[in-house]
Amino acid sequence: MFPWVLTLLLYCAAASPVHDQTVLTSGKPLTASESQSPGWYDPRLRGGRMLDYTIEDYGEPLNIIISALSDPYILTDNGFEHYTKSLGYSQECLGLHYGNRHYADLGDGDGQKIELILARQHYFPVWGTCWESLAGGHHFRAWRQNGTEANSGAWFIGASKELDSRNHHTIVPNGYNLGRDWFVDNAIAGTRHKNRWWKAEVEWRTDLLEEGSDGINHGIAQDGRVAVLTVLRL
């Protein structure tokens, strides 16, 4: 090969832009040490955290992430609602909200933003979530990581199991682990809703949350594990 041809090829390769998921929408790239699993960004890298905000600085663990590498349909509001219905959740009883609203900072440039979705276990077809409000059960809150500084589109979820309304929906002992595992077990088993079928793959992370009860709402310890789900359409 002629030397001038080789020089031209090397120049073009150096000048060509590299399209990588580690580049934030603001144009500021993540460093090598900041890069995480593709399909989501670690909130802590841009001032966020893996606990939501309830009272003062106490929070509940964001113990599930649905990666943006999942079925694109469930990354939308409607698609996510349909998917979580397939897992056994639905909107609150009669569309009414019970309890405090939670906020989360996903490190995406939006700061603390209010929960986008709160869903409860759907026990049976008619008024199924009303029974959860009365008797207790599984529920989750969800936020989407879509700010201008980290627009992955991933869902960050705080799942738990709670007591009934007479006990003010307090989390049961070990309720954060139980709520996460119920969600994940259903997801990896495979589910369907309205002729759509999904099955999830899970990656367990132990480097995003500190094990224990420090800073955790209700003082309930959790094991520090976060389930990263990639949900595939079957």
Secondary structure, DSSP 4 states (H G I P E B T S, - for coil): --HHHHHHHHHHHHHSPP--TTB-TTSPBPPTTT--STT---GGGGT--SB-B-STT-B-B--EEE-TTS-GGGGSHHHHHHHHHHHTEEEPGGG---S---EEE-SSSS-EEE-SEEEEE--STTTHHHHHHHH-EEEEEEEE--BTTB----EEEEEEEE--GGGTTPBPTTHHHHHHHHHHHHHHH-EEETTEEEEEEEEEESSSS-SBSTTBGGG--B---EEEEEEEE-
